[in-house]
Amino acid sequence: MSARILSTIGVDEARTRLSELLTRLSSEPESAPVAVGAYRKPQGVLISVQEYETLLRVYEEHIQRRETEAALMSVRAEGGAPSPGAVNDVERAAAGEITYDEARDRILERAHQWTTTPTAIQGQASSGTASISSIQTSSDDTRTTSHY
């Protein structure tokens, strides 16, 4: 996908050439988009489905990256430090090794494990933030008290 100068056609011309334009876009997915508008002022753009899907994927990845980075900045703003695991997950997502959704899920899972371990719950109980019903321990509890 590269920046291209759009050729603009009028609505009437687009109407008469629509079949031809759609055929070209489907047979040549990398062909230049066509702007359509009244008085040749662009008001809409015809692009191939392949180009649209690429744009959508890139946009969604950008939004996910921004949300994940905002979550890490929020942790830092609250005086915390993201764990090496959280930073690693974000770096792996940026490198394309995992998705940003997977990175977020892994970070949240570690956060959940950290906040539900016996040590964390005892800390909550001593600070008055845990109820008796929230304390669930078992003899085979293998979770750690690492940061998320």
MDAnalysis code that builds the backbone (N, CA, C; Angstrom):
import MDAnalysis as mda
import numpy as np

u = mda.Universe.empty(444, n_residues=148, atom_resindex=np.repeat(np.arange(148), 3), trajectory=True)
u.add_TopologyAttr("name", ["N", "CA", "C"] * 148)
u.add_TopologyAttr("resid", np.arange(1, 149))
u.add_TopologyAttr("resname", ["MET", "SER", "ALA", "ARG", "ILE", "LEU", "SER", "THR", "ILE", "GLY", "VAL", "ASP", "GLU", "ALA", "ARG", "THR", "ARG", "LEU", "SER", "GLU", "LEU", "LEU", "THR", "ARG", "LEU", "SER", "SER", "GLU", "PRO", "GLU", "SER", "ALA", "PRO", "VAL", "ALA", "VAL", "GLY", "ALA", "TYR", "ARG", "LYS", "PRO", "GLN", "GLY", "VAL", "LEU", "ILE", "SER", "VAL", "GLN", "GLU", "TYR", "GLU", "THR", "LEU", "LEU", "ARG", "VAL", "TYR", "GLU", "GLU", "HIS", "ILE", "GLN", "ARG", "ARG", "GLU", "THR", "GLU", "ALA", "ALA", "LEU", "MET", "SER", "VAL", "ARG", "ALA", "GLU", "GLY", "GLY", "ALA", "PRO", "SER", "PRO", "GLY", "ALA", "VAL", "ASN", "ASP", "VAL", "GLU", "ARG", "ALA", "ALA", "ALA", "GLY", "GLU", "ILE", "THR", "TYR", "ASP", "GLU", "ALA", "ARG", "ASP", "ARG", "ILE", "LEU", "GLU", "ARG", "ALA", "HIS", "GLN", "TRP", "THR", "THR", "THR", "PRO", "THR", "ALA", "ILE", "GLN", "GLY", "GLN", "ALA", "SER", "SER", "GLY", "THR", "ALA", "SER", "ILE", "SER", "SER", "ILE", "GLN", "THR", "SER", "SER", "ASP", "ASP", "THR", "ARG", "THR", "THR", "SER", "HIS", "TYR"])
u.atoms.positions = np.array([
    [0.842, -1.161, 0.000],
    [0.000, 0.000, 0.000],
    [0.894, 1.232, 0.000],
    [0.708, 2.093, -0.961],
    [1.505, 3.304, -1.022],
    [0.590, 4.489, -1.261],
    [1.091, 5.668, -0.944],
    [0.317, 6.880, -1.184],
    [0.247, 7.099, -2.693],
    [-0.950, 7.339, -3.171],
    [-1.141, 7.540, -4.601],
    [-2.016, 8.753, -4.821],
    [-1.809, 9.401, -5.951],
    [-2.680, 10.503, -6.325],
    [-3.964, 9.888, -6.861],
    [-5.085, 10.281, -6.286],
    [-6.364, 9.732, -6.705],
    [-6.884, 10.453, -7.938],
    [-7.351, 9.663, -8.877],
    [-8.064, 10.283, -9.993],
    [-9.514, 10.409, -9.547],
    [-10.090, 11.561, -9.762],
    [-11.453, 11.807, -9.326],
    [-12.373, 11.827, -10.528],
    [-13.451, 11.070, -10.435],
    [-14.450, 11.080, -11.502],
    [-15.772, 11.556, -10.928],
    [-16.594, 12.108, -11.772],
    [-17.894, 12.591, -11.349],
    [-18.850, 11.446, -11.056],
    [-19.906, 11.747, -10.346],
    [-20.898, 10.743, -9.968],
    [-21.534, 10.124, -11.211],
    [-21.887, 10.934, -12.185],
    [-22.508, 10.405, -13.412],
    [-21.567, 9.444, -14.130],
    [-20.300, 9.822, -14.247],
    [-19.323, 8.937, -14.897],
    [-19.154, 7.645, -14.103],
    [-19.087, 7.753, -12.776],
    [-18.957, 6.561, -11.929],
    [-20.154, 5.642, -12.118],
    [-21.323, 6.225, -12.225],
    [-22.543, 5.439, -12.406],
    [-22.474, 4.651, -13.712],
    [-22.049, 5.288, -14.790],
    [-22.005, 4.604, -16.087],
    [-20.838, 3.618, -16.178],
    [-19.762, 3.859, -15.436],
    [-18.568, 2.995, -15.502],
    [-18.436, 2.060, -14.310],
    [-19.445, 1.995, -13.438],
    [-19.313, 1.240, -12.197],
    [-18.911, -0.212, -12.432],
    [-19.548, -0.881, -13.344],
    [-19.223, -2.278, -13.619],
    [-17.765, -2.419, -14.040],
    [-17.314, -1.556, -14.930],
    [-15.922, -1.571, -15.394],
    [-14.955, -1.312, -14.236],
    [-15.259, -0.322, -13.398],
    [-14.389, 0.016, -12.267],
    [-14.301, -1.139, -11.278],
    [-15.424, -1.764, -10.964],
    [-15.427, -2.886, -10.023],
    [-14.670, -4.079, -10.587],
    [-14.823, -4.329, -11.881],
    [-14.089, -5.432, -12.516],
    [-12.589, -5.186, -12.419],
    [-12.176, -3.953, -12.706],
    [-10.747, -3.629, -12.618],
    [-10.239, -3.786, -11.189],
    [-10.988, -3.311, -10.214],
    [-10.550, -3.413, -8.820],
    [-10.455, -4.867, -8.360],
    [-11.368, -5.721, -8.817],
    [-11.319, -7.121, -8.388],
    [-10.251, -7.914, -9.138],
    [-9.984, -7.563, -10.402],
    [-8.972, -8.299, -11.166],
    [-7.564, -7.749, -10.939],
    [-7.467, -6.502, -10.539],
    [-6.176, -5.863, -10.262],
    [-6.247, -5.208, -8.875],
    [-6.169, -6.006, -7.809],
    [-6.362, -5.464, -6.456],
    [-5.409, -4.331, -6.075],
    [-4.254, -4.278, -6.715],
    [-3.292, -3.225, -6.396],
    [-3.487, -1.974, -7.249],
    [-4.550, -1.962, -8.076],
    [-4.786, -0.798, -8.926],
    [-5.136, 0.421, -8.068],
    [-4.919, 1.578, -8.639],
    [-5.125, 2.826, -7.906],
    [-6.594, 3.003, -7.523],
    [-6.845, 3.468, -6.308],
    [-8.216, 3.773, -5.902],
    [-8.796, 4.873, -6.799],
    [-10.102, 4.923, -6.863],
    [-10.771, 5.929, -7.677],
    [-11.655, 6.761, -6.759],
    [-11.427, 8.065, -6.767],
    [-12.263, 8.967, -5.979],
    [-13.491, 9.335, -6.801],
    [-14.626, 9.452, -6.129],
    [-15.879, 9.799, -6.791],
    [-16.480, 10.986, -6.062],
    [-17.001, 11.937, -6.833],
    [-17.640, 13.069, -6.192],
    [-18.305, 14.004, -7.173],
    [-19.180, 14.806, -6.640],
    [-19.864, 15.811, -7.463],
    [-18.868, 16.896, -7.839],
    [-18.949, 17.329, -9.074],
    [-18.068, 18.384, -9.592],
    [-16.596, 18.026, -9.420],
    [-16.317, 16.728, -9.486],
    [-14.954, 16.186, -9.356],
    [-14.276, 16.552, -8.027],
    [-15.081, 16.835, -7.041],
    [-14.572, 17.051, -5.684],
    [-14.727, 15.715, -4.947],
    [-13.611, 15.098, -4.525],
    [-13.688, 13.761, -3.910],
    [-14.640, 13.726, -2.708],
    [-15.573, 12.770, -2.754],
    [-16.511, 12.570, -1.654],
    [-16.503, 11.125, -1.170],
    [-15.937, 10.239, -1.939],
    [-15.842, 8.827, -1.591],
    [-14.750, 8.193, -2.417],
    [-14.363, 6.989, -2.043],
    [-13.268, 6.309, -2.742],
    [-13.650, 4.859, -2.989],
    [-13.398, 4.392, -4.204],
    [-13.564, 2.984, -4.542],
    [-12.188, 2.323, -4.452],
    [-12.121, 1.269, -3.639],
    [-10.877, 0.506, -3.520],
    [-11.235, -0.971, -3.592],
    [-10.236, -1.805, -3.852],
    [-10.474, -3.247, -3.905],
    [-10.753, -3.772, -2.499],
    [-11.403, -4.913, -2.442],
    [-11.668, -5.556, -1.151],
    [-10.348, -5.885, -0.463],
    [-9.372, -6.338, -1.228],
    [-8.053, -6.659, -0.660],
    [-7.433, -5.420, -0.011],
    [-7.496, -4.295, -0.706],
    [-6.942, -3.045, -0.168],
    [-7.708, -2.632, 1.097],
    [-9.021, -2.761, 1.075],
    [-9.849, -2.424, 2.234],
    [-9.483, -3.295, 3.434],
    [-9.350, -4.605, 3.216],
    [-9.001, -5.515, 4.311],
    [-7.625, -5.194, 4.881],
    [-6.691, -4.826, 4.011],
    [-5.358, -4.438, 4.476],
    [-5.438, -3.174, 5.325],
    [-6.168, -2.186, 4.841],
    [-6.329, -0.942, 5.606],
    [-6.975, -1.203, 6.961],
    [-7.998, -2.032, 6.974],
    [-8.707, -2.348, 8.212],
    [-7.792, -3.065, 9.204],
    [-7.017, -4.041, 8.703],
    [-6.096, -4.781, 9.578],
    [-5.045, -3.854, 10.182],
    [-4.468, -2.995, 9.349],
    [-3.448, -2.059, 9.829],
    [-4.046, -1.108, 10.864],
    [-5.239, -0.617, 10.600],
    [-5.905, 0.293, 11.534],
    [-6.191, -0.406, 12.863],
    [-6.716, -1.632, 12.818],
    [-7.018, -2.368, 14.044],
    [-5.754, -2.659, 14.845],
    [-4.670, -3.028, 14.168],
    [-3.402, -3.263, 14.861],
    [-2.894, -1.984, 15.518],
    [-3.053, -0.865, 14.833],
    [-2.638, 0.423, 15.381],
    [-3.427, 0.739, 16.654],
    [-4.729, 0.540, 16.625],
    [-5.573, 0.800, 17.797],
    [-5.182, -0.124, 18.947],
    [-4.988, -1.408, 18.665],
    [-4.593, -2.356, 19.709],
    [-3.247, -1.977, 20.314],
    [-2.307, -1.565, 19.475],
    [-0.982, -1.163, 19.971],
    [-1.113, 0.047, 20.879],
    [-1.918, 1.037, 20.458],
    [-2.112, 2.232, 21.285],
    [-2.760, 1.885, 22.624],
    [-3.751, 0.990, 22.619],
    [-4.414, 0.610, 23.867],
    [-3.462, -0.119, 24.808],
    [-2.643, -1.010, 24.254],
    [-1.687, -1.751, 25.082],
    [-0.634, -0.813, 25.654],
    [-0.109, 0.084, 24.831],
    [0.881, 1.034, 25.311],
    [0.271, 1.986, 26.339],
    [-0.988, 2.365, 26.157],
    [-1.664, 3.235, 27.129],
    [-1.819, 2.526, 28.467],
    [-2.083, 1.223, 28.434],
    [-2.206, 0.470, 29.682],
    [-0.879, 0.455, 30.433],
    [0.223, 0.259, 29.704],
    [1.532, 0.274, 30.360],
    [1.858, 1.670, 30.906],
    [1.500, 2.712, 30.160],
    [1.741, 4.077, 30.638],
    [0.907, 4.369, 31.881],
    [-0.296, 3.804, 31.945],
    [-1.149, 3.988, 33.111],
    [-0.507, 3.368, 34.346],
    [0.063, 2.178, 34.179],
    [0.753, 1.525, 35.301],
    [1.896, 2.407, 35.780],
    [2.652, 2.941, 34.829],
    [3.787, 3.808, 35.198],
    [3.301, 5.100, 35.860],
    [2.204, 5.675, 35.360],
    [1.679, 6.928, 35.912],
    [1.205, 6.749, 37.355],
    [0.757, 5.542, 37.678],
    [0.304, 5.263, 39.039],
    [1.461, 4.909, 39.958],
    [2.679, 5.072, 39.469],
    [3.851, 4.825, 40.289],
    [4.349, 3.399, 40.238],
    [3.719, 2.570, 39.444],
    [4.145, 1.190, 39.327],
    [5.121, 1.020, 38.183],
    [5.587, -0.174, 38.063],
    [6.473, -0.509, 36.950],
    [5.965, -1.804, 36.347],
    [5.740, -1.813, 35.038],
    [5.303, -3.074, 34.427],
    [6.395, -4.124, 34.596],
    [5.963, -5.338, 34.760],
    [6.932, -6.412, 34.935],
    [7.707, -6.646, 33.647],
    [8.846, -7.304, 33.755],
    [9.583, -7.662, 32.542],
    [8.722, -8.520, 31.606],
    [7.850, -9.354, 32.178],
    [6.969, -10.181, 31.350],
    [6.005, -9.341, 30.540],
    [5.441, -8.296, 31.152],
    [4.504, -7.420, 30.440],
    [5.218, -6.665, 29.330],
    [6.391, -6.147, 29.636],
    [7.164, -5.425, 28.621],
    [7.536, -6.375, 27.486],
    [7.942, -7.598, 27.828],
    [8.286, -8.600, 26.816],
    [7.083, -8.916, 25.929],
    [5.893, -9.043, 26.541],
    [4.699, -9.329, 25.754],
    [4.416, -8.210, 24.756],
    [4.556, -6.969, 25.186],
    [4.315, -5.838, 24.293],
    [5.361, -5.816, 23.178],
    [6.602, -6.079, 23.521],
    [7.658, -6.111, 22.500],
    [7.417, -7.232, 21.493],
    [6.961, -8.409, 21.982],
    [6.665, -9.521, 21.074],
    [5.490, -9.184, 20.165],
    [4.505, -8.471, 20.703],
    [3.359, -8.061, 19.880],
    [3.817, -7.058, 18.822],
    [4.673, -6.123, 19.213],
    [5.183, -5.135, 18.251],
    [5.985, -5.809, 17.148],
    [6.662, -6.907, 17.479],
    [7.458, -7.635, 16.486],
    [6.599, -8.589, 15.653],
    [5.316, -8.715, 16.007],
    [4.424, -9.588, 15.250],
    [4.465, -11.041, 15.675],
    [5.154, -11.352, 16.770],
    [5.244, -12.739, 17.236],
    [3.939, -13.201, 17.872],
    [3.241, -12.287, 18.539],
    [1.920, -12.558, 19.102],
    [1.046, -11.349, 18.777],
    [-0.249, -11.506, 18.915],
    [-1.133, -10.372, 18.657],
    [-1.209, -9.487, 19.901],
    [-1.686, -8.258, 19.712],
    [-1.852, -7.378, 20.861],
    [-2.932, -7.908, 21.791],
    [-3.935, -8.593, 21.249],
    [-4.949, -9.214, 22.102],
    [-4.317, -10.287, 22.981],
    [-3.413, -11.095, 22.398],
    [-2.727, -12.121, 23.186],
    [-1.852, -11.475, 24.260],
    [-1.154, -10.413, 23.918],
    [-0.313, -9.719, 24.902],
    [-1.167, -9.201, 26.053],
    [-2.288, -8.550, 25.714],
    [-3.178, -8.021, 26.751],
    [-3.708, -9.151, 27.633],
    [-4.135, -10.265, 27.010],
    [-4.666, -11.393, 27.779],
    [-3.608, -11.976, 28.714],
    [-2.365, -12.084, 28.229],
    [-1.288, -12.612, 29.079],
    [-1.005, -11.684, 30.255],
    [-1.007, -10.387, 29.986],
    [-0.767, -9.407, 31.047],
    [-1.886, -9.468, 32.079],
    [-3.129, -9.533, 31.608],
    [-4.266, -9.607, 32.536],
    [-4.268, -10.905, 33.330],
    [-3.887, -12.009, 32.700],
    [-3.816, -13.287, 33.408],
    [-2.772, -13.222, 34.523],
    [-1.603, -12.631, 34.225],
    [-0.591, -12.488, 35.281],
    [-1.099, -11.577, 36.388],
    [-1.813, -10.519, 36.019],
    [-2.361, -9.611, 37.029],
    [-3.355, -10.345, 37.907],
    [-4.205, -11.169, 37.294],
    [-5.190, -11.939, 38.055],
    [-4.491, -12.918, 38.992],
    [-3.473, -13.608, 38.488],
    [-2.734, -14.546, 39.328],
    [-2.061, -13.819, 40.488],
    [-1.512, -12.654, 40.188],
    [-0.819, -11.907, 41.218],
    [-1.786, -11.439, 42.298],
    [-2.973, -11.004, 41.913],
    [-3.919, -10.475, 42.893],
    [-4.720, -11.554, 43.594],
    [-4.633, -12.826, 43.148],
    [-5.397, -13.885, 43.802],
    [-4.519, -14.916, 44.493],
    [-3.218, -14.662, 44.584],
    [-2.352, -15.595, 45.295],
    [-2.539, -15.400, 46.790],
    [-2.243, -16.430, 47.585],
    [-2.396, -16.287, 49.037],
    [-1.627, -15.097, 49.603],
    [-0.422, -14.831, 49.093],
    [0.368, -13.710, 49.599],
    [-0.316, -12.388, 49.291],
    [-0.813, -12.237, 48.076],
    [-1.489, -10.997, 47.699],
    [-2.774, -10.818, 48.490],
    [-3.504, -11.923, 48.699],
    [-4.764, -11.826, 49.443],
    [-4.488, -11.493, 50.903],
    [-3.413, -12.057, 51.475],
    [-3.063, -11.704, 52.841],
    [-2.743, -10.220, 52.937],
    [-2.060, -9.675, 51.919],
    [-1.769, -8.246, 51.894],
    [-3.048, -7.443, 51.807],
    [-4.007, -7.917, 51.018],
    [-5.292, -7.234, 50.908],
    [-6.036, -7.314, 52.233],
    [-5.976, -8.489, 52.880],
    [-6.683, -8.652, 54.143],
    [-6.108, -7.725, 55.205],
    [-4.765, -7.599, 55.226],
    [-4.169, -6.726, 56.228],
    [-4.463, -5.262, 55.952],
    [-4.749, -4.940, 54.682],
    [-5.078, -3.554, 54.374],
    [-6.587, -3.325, 54.380],
    [-7.353, -4.414, 54.598],
    [-8.798, -4.291, 54.692],
    [-9.510, -4.315, 53.361],
    [-8.832, -4.778, 52.284],
    [-9.483, -4.758, 50.975],
    [-9.980, -6.124, 50.534],
    [-9.769, -7.167, 51.318],
    [-10.229, -8.495, 50.916],
    [-11.293, -8.977, 51.882],
    [-12.233, -9.716, 51.365],
    [-13.248, -10.313, 52.229],
    [-12.888, -11.770, 52.445],
    [-13.455, -12.379, 53.454],
    [-13.173, -13.780, 53.744],
    [-13.564, -14.654, 52.552],
    [-14.656, -14.326, 51.886],
    [-15.102, -15.145, 50.765],
    [-14.144, -15.089, 49.578],
    [-13.284, -14.076, 49.517],
    [-12.375, -13.989, 48.383],
    [-11.096, -14.775, 48.597],
    [-10.869, -15.279, 49.798],
    [-9.645, -16.026, 50.075],
    [-9.880, -17.484, 49.729],
    [-9.230, -17.925, 48.662],
    [-9.362, -19.298, 48.196],
    [-7.971, -19.846, 47.974],
    [-7.543, -20.708, 48.848],
    [-6.221, -21.301, 48.689],
    [-6.376, -22.805, 48.592],
    [-5.382, -23.446, 48.037],
    [-5.379, -24.898, 47.986],
    [-3.953, -25.367, 48.202],
    [-3.822, -26.626, 48.572],
    [-2.488, -27.153, 48.846],
    [-1.669, -27.303, 47.574],
    [-2.326, -27.375, 46.399],
    [-1.573, -27.530, 45.157],
    [-1.443, -26.213, 44.404],
    [-1.547, -25.102, 45.106],
    [-1.466, -23.781, 44.481],
    [-0.016, -23.536, 44.036],
    [0.192, -23.454, 42.723],
    [1.540, -23.288, 42.193],
    [1.780, -21.902, 41.646],
    [0.831, -21.007, 41.858],
    [0.994, -19.637, 41.338],
    [2.068, -18.904, 42.120],
    [2.636, -17.923, 41.469],
    [3.676, -17.133, 42.106],
    [3.135, -15.755, 42.426],
    [3.907, -14.987, 43.165],
    [3.491, -13.634, 43.517],
    [4.206, -12.621, 42.641],
    [4.425, -12.969, 41.385],
    [5.127, -12.029, 40.493],
    [4.233, -10.885, 40.107],
    [4.853, -9.837, 39.617],
    [4.100, -8.704, 39.093],
    [3.449, -9.098, 37.791],
    [2.480, -8.322, 37.349],
    [1.851, -8.579, 36.066],
    [2.519, -7.750, 35.032],
])
